[in-house]
């Protein structure tokens, strides 16, 4: 039973040194610091580096046994408040 989670992004050395966007990876931990889930972004190189933080993505959350427990998808959307019908959604 989990009452709280902590999410830690794993930083890639290539991204730190070059600023070149890599697929984001996250460890999801409980309050004791134990990893309970792992999350990985599924995007291509061109999308990550051309669309930046507004990019569409698929995020797969996997348990410690390697089973996918949930998949989150975010479509490409406009990030401008001038188009309220096209704001970000997951």
Beta strands, then each sheet from edge to edge (+ up, - down):
strand 1: 6-10
strand 2: 25-29
strand 3: 35-42
strand 4: 57-63
strand 5: 68-74
sheet 1: 1+ 2- 3+ 4- 5+
end
